[in-house]
Amino acid sequence: MNNTNSIEKDRSAFHAKCAVLTVCLCYVISTGIAWNTFSVYAEQVIAEFGILRAQFTLNMTIFSGVNAIMTLIFLGPLVEKVGPTKLVKIFPFIGALGFAIIALSKSLAAMYIGGALFGISACCMGGNINNLLINAWYKKKVGKMMGIPQTVGSIVGIIMTTVYGILVSNLGWRVPNWITCAVFIIVGVTIAVIYKGSPKELGEKPMYADEAGDENAEELYEDGVEFKRSVKHVNYWLLSLGAFIVALATYGVLGNLTLLAGDAGFSGLASTVLSVALVASAVCFVPAGHIIDRFGSQWLIGGSMLILIIAIFVLRMESVSLPVLYIAAAAVGASYDCAILAPGLTIKQAFGTKDLGKKLSIVNAFNFTGLALGPTVLALFYDMSGSYDLGWTTYIILAVVSAALTFVGVRRVKE
């Protein structure tokens, strides 16, 4: 009997690791390569098509918007009717099609269609699938396990931005897009081979289920209140609003770092300043997940907002040295992690994993919208007044509000 239990645990542990590897592969291509390298070939595309910068960057807005719409409207029904296992095996090929169209495009409209298809694929290859697969396979250490794919994606992004820059310079902008298309296909085939399904589909126990005390058969796979009841509770909307604000605040500052470096007199080192922030973000994902596991998502958000506020006070100084600017950039990068890692886990903390796909659809749509608007909103403060002063004050207030909303909203709702 003990031998049978040991075999079952080993099998579950193997499949759980395959789930983490699956999410890592999703982040390698969707975040690390496709998203992070998107702007590398901007100059060549703008020159070839004779378009404005805003026309090129609109494709990034299209991607973000389609991703948010897919998450808000279609994620819940797709998870319910198709299931995460099939979705994660299908959507990489949609991304491949998108980048094939971009590589072949002779017009801006074709590039926009490719960007939209990438946005569709990202719905089930980023934060949503990270929440769904890891929460299914792990009853404890969820934050830490979710932080691993985020770290992998960030590191790949830092490396591939440089690699793609060299490729674009030597081979033009279409070749890197064909490479991205090929990697999407390779990832899709690999996932189809290694990911067999959820614990419920395989008839296995999630990792740490015994330690979590989930003896009830139903609670073994899902716990908490159903979606219909969750959306009627004020805490759900507090957390959704908090997810929007924390993304708006953190990515707003991160997205303006290169401009801020130029304002500080370090235009030639602007990309280095941004790299410092991205490296700090990559390094901090797993520790951030550990903080969530140990203390709760509200403490990660609260601590991150405090770090962001300190960084803002540094950035608003009239004169700042380069070492201090690097420290502030690292603080901004570290604080940004909570906007990516925490929102889905705040919902789980308050409402459990039952109907998780539907619950994530709204909170993550709020979150993605905040990420899309953050840099533009802060930049508008500068454009309107010639100074970031009002923007800094506003973003400090937003940081405090987002932390307060999270601390109130994460209190567990009784079943």
C-alpha positions in Angstrom: 0.0 0.0 0.0 2.8 2.4 0.9 4.6 1.5 -2.3 1.4 2.3 -4.3 1.1 5.7 -2.5 4.7 6.5 -3.2 4.3 5.7 -6.9 1.2 7.9 -7.1 3.0 10.8 -5.4 6.0 10.4 -7.7 3.6 10.4 -10.7 1.8 13.5 -9.4 5.1 15.3 -8.7 6.3 14.6 -12.3 3.0 15.9 -13.8 3.1 19.0 -11.5 6.7 19.7 -12.7 5.4 19.3 -16.3 2.8 21.9 -15.6 5.4 24.4 -14.4 7.6 23.6 -17.4 4.5 24.2 -19.7 3.9 27.6 -18.2 7.6 28.4 -18.5 7.5 27.6 -22.2 4.5 29.8 -22.6 6.3 32.7 -21.0 9.5 32.1 -23.0 7.7 32.7 -26.3 4.8 35.0 -25.4 6.6 37.3 -23.0 10.3 36.6 -23.4 10.4 36.7 -27.2 7.2 37.9 -28.8 6.4 40.8 -26.5 9.8 42.0 -25.3 11.3 42.1 -28.8 8.3 43.7 -30.5 9.8 47.2 -30.6 13.3 46.1 -31.7 12.4 46.2 -35.4 10.3 49.4 -35.1 12.8 51.7 -37.0 13.0 49.3 -40.0 9.2 48.9 -40.3 8.6 52.6 -40.0 11.1 53.3 -42.7 9.9 50.6 -45.0 6.2 51.4 -44.7 6.6 55.1 -44.4 4.5 55.3 -41.3 4.5 57.3 -38.0 5.9 56.0 -34.8 2.4 56.0 -33.3 1.1 53.9 -36.1 3.7 51.2 -35.3 3.2 51.3 -31.6 -0.6 51.0 -32.1 0.0 47.4 -32.8 1.2 46.9 -29.2 -2.0 48.6 -28.1 -4.1 46.3 -30.3 -2.3 43.3 -28.8 -3.0 44.5 -25.3 -6.6 45.5 -26.1 -7.4 42.1 -27.7 -5.8 40.3 -24.8 -7.9 42.2 -22.3 -11.1 41.7 -24.3 -10.4 38.0 -24.7 -9.8 37.7 -21.0 -12.9 39.6 -20.0 -15.4 38.1 -22.4 -14.1 34.7 -23.5 -11.7 33.3 -20.9 -14.4 32.1 -18.5 -16.5 30.3 -21.2 -13.4 28.9 -22.8 -12.1 27.4 -19.6 -15.5 26.0 -18.7 -16.3 24.5 -22.1 -12.9 23.7 -23.6 -10.6 23.5 -20.5 -7.1 24.8 -19.8 -5.4 21.6 -21.0 -6.8 22.0 -24.6 -6.4 25.8 -24.6 -2.7 25.7 -23.7 -2.1 23.2 -26.6 -4.1 25.2 -29.2 -3.3 28.8 -28.6 0.5 28.7 -29.4 -0.5 27.9 -33.0 -2.7 31.0 -33.1 0.4 33.0 -32.1 2.4 31.3 -34.8 -0.2 32.3 -37.4 -0.1 35.9 -36.1 3.7 36.2 -36.5 3.6 34.5 -39.9 1.2 37.2 -41.1 3.5 39.9 -39.6 6.5 38.4 -41.3 4.6 38.3 -44.7 2.9 41.7 -44.3 3.1 44.3 -47.0 0.8 46.7 -45.3 0.1 48.1 -41.9 -3.3 46.5 -41.8 -1.8 43.0 -42.1 0.6 43.8 -39.2 -2.4 44.8 -37.1 -4.2 41.5 -37.9 -1.0 39.6 -36.9 -0.9 41.7 -33.7 -4.5 40.9 -32.9 -3.9 37.2 -33.4 -0.9 37.4 -31.0 -3.3 39.1 -28.5 -5.7 36.2 -28.8 -2.9 33.7 -28.2 -1.6 35.6 -25.2 -4.9 35.2 -23.4 -4.0 31.6 -22.7 -0.2 31.8 -22.7 0.5 34.3 -19.9 -0.9 35.3 -16.5 -4.2 33.5 -17.0 -2.7 30.1 -17.8 -0.1 30.6 -15.0 -2.9 31.0 -12.5 -5.0 28.1 -13.9 -2.3 25.4 -14.2 -0.3 26.2 -11.1 -3.4 26.6 -8.9 -4.6 23.3 -10.2 -1.4 21.4 -9.5 -0.2 23.1 -6.2 -2.1 23.5 -3.0 0.9 25.3 -1.3 3.8 27.3 -2.5 1.6 28.6 -5.3 3.2 32.1 -5.4 6.7 30.7 -5.6 5.8 28.3 -8.4 4.1 31.0 -10.3 7.1 33.2 -9.9 9.4 30.7 -11.7 7.8 31.1 -15.2 7.8 34.9 -14.7 11.5 34.8 -14.0 12.2 32.6 -16.9 10.3 34.8 -19.3 12.0 38.0 -18.0 15.5 36.5 -18.4 14.7 35.2 -21.9 13.4 38.7 -22.7 16.6 40.4 -21.6 18.7 38.0 -23.6 16.5 37.9 -26.8 16.1 41.7 -27.0 19.9 41.8 -27.7 19.9 38.8 -29.9 17.0 40.1 -32.0 18.7 43.5 -32.2 21.7 41.8 -33.9 19.4 39.8 -36.2 17.4 42.8 -37.3 20.7 44.7 -38.1 22.1 41.9 -40.2 19.1 40.1 -41.6 16.2 42.6 -41.6 13.0 42.6 -39.5 11.1 39.8 -41.3 13.6 37.0 -40.3 13.2 37.5 -36.6 9.4 37.3 -37.0 9.8 34.0 -38.8 11.9 32.8 -35.9 9.2 33.8 -33.5 6.7 32.0 -35.6 8.8 28.8 -35.5 9.3 29.0 -31.8 5.6 29.3 -31.2 5.1 26.1 -33.2 7.9 24.3 -31.4 6.4 25.4 -28.0 3.0 24.2 -29.1 4.2 20.8 -30.1 6.3 20.4 -27.0 3.4 21.3 -24.7 1.2 18.8 -26.5 3.7 16.1 -25.6 4.6 17.0 -22.0 1.3 18.3 -20.5 -1.1 15.6 -19.9 -3.8 17.5 -18.0 -4.9 18.7 -14.6 -5.0 16.5 -11.4 -8.8 16.1 -11.8 -8.4 14.9 -15.4 -5.7 12.5 -14.5 -7.3 11.2 -11.2 -4.3 12.4 -9.1 -3.8 14.6 -6.1 -2.4 18.1 -6.4 1.0 18.7 -4.8 0.8 19.3 -1.0 -2.9 18.3 -0.9 -2.3 16.2 2.2 -0.5 19.0 4.0 -3.3 21.5 3.1 -5.8 19.2 4.7 -8.1 18.8 1.7 -9.8 15.6 2.6 -13.1 16.4 0.9 -13.1 15.0 -2.7 -14.6 18.2 -4.1 -12.2 20.5 -2.2 -9.3 18.4 -3.4 -9.5 20.1 -6.8 -11.6 23.3 -6.1 -12.6 25.3 -3.1 -14.3 28.5 -2.2 -17.4 30.2 -3.5 -18.7 30.0 -7.1 -18.3 32.9 -9.6 -21.9 34.1 -9.5 -21.7 34.7 -5.8 -18.2 36.2 -6.0 -19.1 39.0 -8.4 -22.0 40.0 -6.1 -19.5 40.6 -3.3 -18.0 44.1 -2.9 -14.6 42.6 -2.2 -14.4 41.2 -5.7 -14.7 44.6 -7.2 -12.3 46.1 -4.6 -9.7 43.6 -5.7 -10.4 44.2 -9.4 -10.1 48.0 -8.9 -6.9 47.4 -6.9 -5.5 45.2 -9.7 -6.1 48.0 -12.2 -4.6 50.7 -10.0 -1.5 48.7 -9.0 -0.8 48.0 -12.7 -1.4 51.6 -13.7 1.0 52.8 -11.0 3.9 50.4 -11.4 4.0 50.0 -15.1 3.3 53.7 -15.5 6.6 54.5 -13.9 8.5 51.6 -15.5 7.2 52.6 -18.9 8.6 56.1 -18.5 12.0 55.2 -17.1 14.0 55.9 -20.3 12.4 59.3 -20.6 13.1 60.0 -16.9 16.7 59.0 -17.5 17.0 61.5 -20.3 15.5 64.2 -18.1 18.1 63.4 -15.5 20.8 64.0 -18.0 21.6 60.4 -18.9 20.1 60.0 -22.3 23.0 57.8 -23.5 22.4 55.4 -20.7 18.6 55.3 -20.8 18.4 51.7 -22.1 20.9 50.7 -19.4 18.6 52.2 -16.7 15.7 50.3 -18.1 17.8 47.1 -18.2 18.6 47.5 -14.5 14.8 47.7 -13.8 14.1 44.6 -15.9 16.9 42.6 -14.2 15.6 43.6 -10.8 12.2 42.5 -11.9 13.4 39.1 -13.1 15.4 38.5 -9.9 12.5 39.4 -7.6 9.7 37.2 -9.0 10.4 34.1 -7.1 11.1 35.9 -3.7 7.9 37.8 -4.4 6.0 34.6 -4.8 7.5 33.3 -1.5 6.2 36.5 0.3 2.7 35.7 -1.0 3.0 32.1 0.2 4.3 33.1 3.6 2.4 36.3 4.4 -0.4 36.8 1.8 -0.7 38.8 -1.5 -1.7 41.9 0.4 1.7 42.2 2.0 3.5 41.9 -1.3 1.4 44.6 -2.8 1.7 46.8 0.4 5.5 46.4 0.5 5.8 46.9 -3.3 3.8 50.1 -3.1 6.0 51.4 -0.3 9.1 50.7 -2.5 7.5 52.4 -5.5 6.7 55.5 -3.4 10.3 55.7 -2.2 11.5 55.4 -5.8 9.1 58.2 -6.9 10.5 60.5 -4.3 14.0 59.8 -5.7 12.9 60.3 -9.3 11.2 63.6 -8.6 14.4 65.1 -7.1 15.8 68.0 -9.1 19.2 66.4 -9.3 20.0 62.7 -9.1 23.3 60.9 -9.6 23.6 57.9 -11.9 24.1 55.3 -9.1 21.0 56.6 -7.3 19.1 56.5 -10.5 20.1 52.9 -11.0 18.9 52.1 -7.4 15.6 53.8 -8.1 15.2 51.9 -11.4 15.8 48.6 -9.6 13.2 49.6 -7.0 10.7 50.3 -9.8 11.4 47.0 -11.4 11.0 45.1 -8.2 7.7 46.8 -7.3 6.3 46.0 -10.8 6.3 42.3 -10.0 3.3 42.6 -7.7 1.2 43.9 -10.6 2.0 40.7 -12.6 2.0 38.1 -9.9 -0.5 39.1 -7.3 -3.9 40.0 -8.8 -5.0 36.5 -9.6 -3.8 35.3 -6.2 -5.7 38.0 -4.4 -8.9 36.5 -5.9 -7.9 33.0 -5.0 -7.1 34.2 -1.4 -10.5 35.8 -1.0 -12.8 33.5 -3.0 -11.0 30.2 -3.6 -10.3 28.3 -6.8 -13.9 27.3 -7.7 -14.7 28.7 -11.2 -11.2 30.3 -11.1 -11.2 30.9 -14.9 -14.4 33.0 -14.7 -13.1 34.9 -11.6 -9.8 35.7 -13.4 -11.6 37.0 -16.5 -12.6 40.3 -14.8 -9.8 40.9 -12.4 -7.1 40.2 -15.1 -9.0 42.4 -17.7 -8.8 45.2 -15.1 -5.1 44.4 -14.6 -4.3 44.3 -18.4 -6.1 47.6 -18.9 -4.0 49.3 -16.1 -0.8 48.0 -17.8 -1.9 49.3 -21.1 -2.8 52.8 -19.8 -0.1 53.3 -17.1 2.8 54.8 -19.2 0.5 57.0 -21.3 -1.4 58.4 -18.3 1.9 59.4 -16.5 3.3 60.9 -19.8 0.1 62.9 -20.3 0.8 64.7 -17.0 4.1 65.8 -18.4 2.7 66.8 -21.8 0.0 68.9 -20.2 2.2 70.8 -17.7 5.8 70.2 -18.8 6.5 68.5 -15.5 5.8 65.2 -13.8 5.1 66.8 -10.4 1.3 66.4 -10.5 1.7 62.9 -12.0 4.0 61.9 -9.2 1.6 63.1 -6.5 -1.2 61.3 -8.3 0.7 58.0 -8.6 1.7 58.2 -4.9 -2.0 58.5 -4.0 -2.8 55.6 -6.4 -0.1 53.4 -4.8 -1.6 54.0 -1.3 -5.2 53.4 -2.6 -4.2 50.1 -4.3 -2.6 48.8 -1.2 -5.6 49.8 0.9 -8.1 48.1 -1.5 -6.1 44.9 -1.4 -5.9 44.7 2.4 -9.6 45.2 2.6 -10.5 42.9 -0.3 -8.5 39.8 0.4 -10.4 38.8 3.6 -11.7 35.3 3.0 -15.4 35.1 2.0 -17.2 32.3 3.7 -18.6 29.5 1.6 
